[in-house]
Amino acid sequence: MDHNESVRKFEHLMLKQADHAHDAATEREGLVLLMPSEKSRQLAQLQVKASHKQAKEFRELAQQVKES
């Protein structure tokens, strides 16, 4: 595997992880309102935010690798 191929593969994997994190966040958003207590809803909302942040970070990392 040459350098360019490894960079493309890494970028692809990071974007795949970003998509997965985004999908998980979107699915969780729909469930937040169904949580039985306010505390549960707050914890679920924190997880949604964390998943969105993770997706953003994976995309940024993929871009940085691509640019290097």
Biotite code that builds the C-alpha atoms (Angstrom):
import biotite.structure as struc

atoms = struc.array([
    struc.Atom([0.000, 0.000, 0.000], chain_id="A", res_id=1, res_name="MET", atom_name="CA", element="C"),
    struc.Atom([1.538, 3.306, -1.033], chain_id="A", res_id=2, res_name="ASP", atom_name="CA", element="C"),
    struc.Atom([1.269, 6.595, 0.860], chain_id="A", res_id=3, res_name="HIS", atom_name="CA", element="C"),
    struc.Atom([-1.580, 8.016, -1.243], chain_id="A", res_id=4, res_name="ASN", atom_name="CA", element="C"),
    struc.Atom([-3.613, 4.835, -0.916], chain_id="A", res_id=5, res_name="GLU", atom_name="CA", element="C"),
    struc.Atom([-3.168, 4.764, 2.853], chain_id="A", res_id=6, res_name="SER", atom_name="CA", element="C"),
    struc.Atom([-4.248, 8.428, 3.104], chain_id="A", res_id=7, res_name="VAL", atom_name="CA", element="C"),
    struc.Atom([-7.357, 7.745, 1.013], chain_id="A", res_id=8, res_name="ARG", atom_name="CA", element="C"),
    struc.Atom([-8.197, 4.691, 3.101], chain_id="A", res_id=9, res_name="LYS", atom_name="CA", element="C"),
    struc.Atom([-7.734, 6.634, 6.352], chain_id="A", res_id=10, res_name="PHE", atom_name="CA", element="C"),
    struc.Atom([-9.889, 9.476, 5.047], chain_id="A", res_id=11, res_name="GLU", atom_name="CA", element="C"),
    struc.Atom([-12.573, 7.009, 3.966], chain_id="A", res_id=12, res_name="HIS", atom_name="CA", element="C"),
    struc.Atom([-12.597, 5.346, 7.395], chain_id="A", res_id=13, res_name="LEU", atom_name="CA", element="C"),
    struc.Atom([-12.829, 8.682, 9.220], chain_id="A", res_id=14, res_name="MET", atom_name="CA", element="C"),
    struc.Atom([-15.734, 9.787, 7.021], chain_id="A", res_id=15, res_name="LEU", atom_name="CA", element="C"),
    struc.Atom([-17.428, 6.427, 7.610], chain_id="A", res_id=16, res_name="LYS", atom_name="CA", element="C"),
    struc.Atom([-17.032, 6.926, 11.377], chain_id="A", res_id=17, res_name="GLN", atom_name="CA", element="C"),
    struc.Atom([-18.392, 10.471, 11.054], chain_id="A", res_id=18, res_name="ALA", atom_name="CA", element="C"),
    struc.Atom([-21.455, 9.195, 9.201], chain_id="A", res_id=19, res_name="ASP", atom_name="CA", element="C"),
    struc.Atom([-22.009, 6.532, 11.853], chain_id="A", res_id=20, res_name="HIS", atom_name="CA", element="C"),
    struc.Atom([-21.757, 9.080, 14.689], chain_id="A", res_id=21, res_name="ALA", atom_name="CA", element="C"),
    struc.Atom([-24.127, 11.430, 12.871], chain_id="A", res_id=22, res_name="HIS", atom_name="CA", element="C"),
    struc.Atom([-26.652, 8.650, 12.259], chain_id="A", res_id=23, res_name="ASP", atom_name="CA", element="C"),
    struc.Atom([-26.503, 7.604, 15.911], chain_id="A", res_id=24, res_name="ALA", atom_name="CA", element="C"),
    struc.Atom([-27.035, 11.197, 17.045], chain_id="A", res_id=25, res_name="ALA", atom_name="CA", element="C"),
    struc.Atom([-30.004, 11.616, 14.729], chain_id="A", res_id=26, res_name="THR", atom_name="CA", element="C"),
    struc.Atom([-31.588, 8.400, 15.949], chain_id="A", res_id=27, res_name="GLU", atom_name="CA", element="C"),
    struc.Atom([-31.040, 9.375, 19.588], chain_id="A", res_id=28, res_name="ARG", atom_name="CA", element="C"),
    struc.Atom([-32.587, 12.799, 18.998], chain_id="A", res_id=29, res_name="GLU", atom_name="CA", element="C"),
    struc.Atom([-35.857, 11.099, 18.167], chain_id="A", res_id=30, res_name="GLY", atom_name="CA", element="C"),
    struc.Atom([-35.735, 9.125, 21.388], chain_id="A", res_id=31, res_name="LEU", atom_name="CA", element="C"),
    struc.Atom([-34.880, 11.960, 23.774], chain_id="A", res_id=32, res_name="VAL", atom_name="CA", element="C"),
    struc.Atom([-38.478, 13.119, 24.140], chain_id="A", res_id=33, res_name="LEU", atom_name="CA", element="C"),
    struc.Atom([-39.602, 9.577, 24.913], chain_id="A", res_id=34, res_name="LEU", atom_name="CA", element="C"),
    struc.Atom([-37.357, 9.242, 27.946], chain_id="A", res_id=35, res_name="MET", atom_name="CA", element="C"),
    struc.Atom([-39.347, 8.721, 31.149], chain_id="A", res_id=36, res_name="PRO", atom_name="CA", element="C"),
    struc.Atom([-37.707, 11.392, 33.302], chain_id="A", res_id=37, res_name="SER", atom_name="CA", element="C"),
    struc.Atom([-36.133, 14.789, 32.952], chain_id="A", res_id=38, res_name="GLU", atom_name="CA", element="C"),
    struc.Atom([-32.797, 13.410, 34.156], chain_id="A", res_id=39, res_name="LYS", atom_name="CA", element="C"),
    struc.Atom([-32.902, 10.697, 31.487], chain_id="A", res_id=40, res_name="SER", atom_name="CA", element="C"),
    struc.Atom([-33.720, 13.277, 28.822], chain_id="A", res_id=41, res_name="ARG", atom_name="CA", element="C"),
    struc.Atom([-30.818, 15.469, 29.936], chain_id="A", res_id=42, res_name="GLN", atom_name="CA", element="C"),
    struc.Atom([-28.382, 12.553, 29.820], chain_id="A", res_id=43, res_name="LEU", atom_name="CA", element="C"),
    struc.Atom([-29.666, 11.471, 26.428], chain_id="A", res_id=44, res_name="ALA", atom_name="CA", element="C"),
    struc.Atom([-29.322, 15.031, 25.107], chain_id="A", res_id=45, res_name="GLN", atom_name="CA", element="C"),
    struc.Atom([-25.719, 15.122, 26.311], chain_id="A", res_id=46, res_name="LEU", atom_name="CA", element="C"),
    struc.Atom([-25.054, 11.937, 24.368], chain_id="A", res_id=47, res_name="GLN", atom_name="CA", element="C"),
    struc.Atom([-26.646, 13.439, 21.250], chain_id="A", res_id=48, res_name="VAL", atom_name="CA", element="C"),
    struc.Atom([-24.372, 16.477, 21.524], chain_id="A", res_id=49, res_name="LYS", atom_name="CA", element="C"),
    struc.Atom([-21.340, 14.246, 22.062], chain_id="A", res_id=50, res_name="ALA", atom_name="CA", element="C"),
    struc.Atom([-22.170, 12.205, 18.971], chain_id="A", res_id=51, res_name="SER", atom_name="CA", element="C"),
    struc.Atom([-22.562, 15.331, 16.849], chain_id="A", res_id=52, res_name="HIS", atom_name="CA", element="C"),
    struc.Atom([-19.240, 16.618, 18.175], chain_id="A", res_id=53, res_name="LYS", atom_name="CA", element="C"),
    struc.Atom([-17.574, 13.285, 17.422], chain_id="A", res_id=54, res_name="GLN", atom_name="CA", element="C"),
    struc.Atom([-18.920, 13.333, 13.861], chain_id="A", res_id=55, res_name="ALA", atom_name="CA", element="C"),
    struc.Atom([-17.533, 16.847, 13.369], chain_id="A", res_id=56, res_name="LYS", atom_name="CA", element="C"),
    struc.Atom([-14.143, 15.836, 14.753], chain_id="A", res_id=57, res_name="GLU", atom_name="CA", element="C"),
    struc.Atom([-13.938, 12.779, 12.479], chain_id="A", res_id=58, res_name="PHE", atom_name="CA", element="C"),
    struc.Atom([-14.706, 14.972, 9.454], chain_id="A", res_id=59, res_name="ARG", atom_name="CA", element="C"),
    struc.Atom([-12.090, 17.525, 10.502], chain_id="A", res_id=60, res_name="GLU", atom_name="CA", element="C"),
    struc.Atom([-9.498, 14.788, 10.991], chain_id="A", res_id=61, res_name="LEU", atom_name="CA", element="C"),
    struc.Atom([-10.261, 13.333, 7.562], chain_id="A", res_id=62, res_name="ALA", atom_name="CA", element="C"),
    struc.Atom([-9.810, 16.795, 6.028], chain_id="A", res_id=63, res_name="GLN", atom_name="CA", element="C"),
    struc.Atom([-6.528, 17.384, 7.835], chain_id="A", res_id=64, res_name="GLN", atom_name="CA", element="C"),
    struc.Atom([-5.135, 14.057, 6.665], chain_id="A", res_id=65, res_name="VAL", atom_name="CA", element="C"),
    struc.Atom([-6.266, 14.761, 3.116], chain_id="A", res_id=66, res_name="LYS", atom_name="CA", element="C"),
    struc.Atom([-4.528, 18.161, 3.139], chain_id="A", res_id=67, res_name="GLU", atom_name="CA", element="C"),
    struc.Atom([-1.237, 16.839, 4.519], chain_id="A", res_id=68, res_name="SER", atom_name="CA", element="C"),
])
